[in-house]
């Protein structure tokens, strides 16, 4: 492992920052204290700070030399509405709020890099440090972009990093193309005509239509979608009726669709509307389909992904960089940034969880678990990655 000595030497300070953030988790668009801490540190290190993008987002700008080239490095700052079960000293002080996705670590790793780059950085160009709010369901990345993130602070490429419990401690995982799925939700309202349950011929049964639609929708996945394209369609709610002897007037079902491409998503939505309409019509019911696209798929560009992998291999060795990591059907709002800029979103292994041995339960647990904690051993690794990535991206070039 080749860590930058100054970054490694600063690990206690960065760990204190990480644990302070962990102890004071804030939900989406409420990251006031966290944003204050980030802004204060950046200013203290002489980095130009801009606030208020995406409400609580913070941008740091560090410029050297004369090159017009620029790189964006992004961390997320928000926590989750979870009651923490850990008992260690830095556990959450905020009732019902918790850094269960390790965004405390993401913020600290990027601060560790900012500190080094401000004091010792050797590069020609501009580094844009992006501390975004509301990754967890609030589309904070999009909110910052709508407030002019890339118009005010143009970058040639943008990079993101997420701690990942499924990978060994300090190992990197990434891949070209889709690494996380699009996240979408739908609700189908079916209107019929209520009747006595013993005399269904007097009504138009929306419950029967709902069940037929629920069943038919799965045929999109097996009959319409290309077999080699990945997609999930899950119906998670069916609601209708209040009494065993009454056919209700209406029924509704809802669920989620996940895909790795917009094309597959378009196909699924179109087929879903067609099947719902036609099936409801067959039983003399009417239907209303609401389909909301939340986050697009997170798609890594080839050149930037290969570049990121090279930097990773120099730090942790080729044996600890998996460039064909299994993509996940979970979603990530860094996807919005990748729609506008080339770049790479990668995972950094959080390991087996031994670092939590003195908290609630040892051993591994997944993100969004009430016993989760970011692994502090990753701090100098993640910071070194950010530093090397920026310095190599903005290396002096001979004309
Ligand atoms: Ni997360």
Boltz pocket constraint, residues with backbone or C-beta under 6 A from the ligand:
constraints:
  - pocket:
      binder: B
      contacts: [[A, 101], [A, 102], [A, 103], [A, 135], [A, 162]]
      max_distance: 6.0
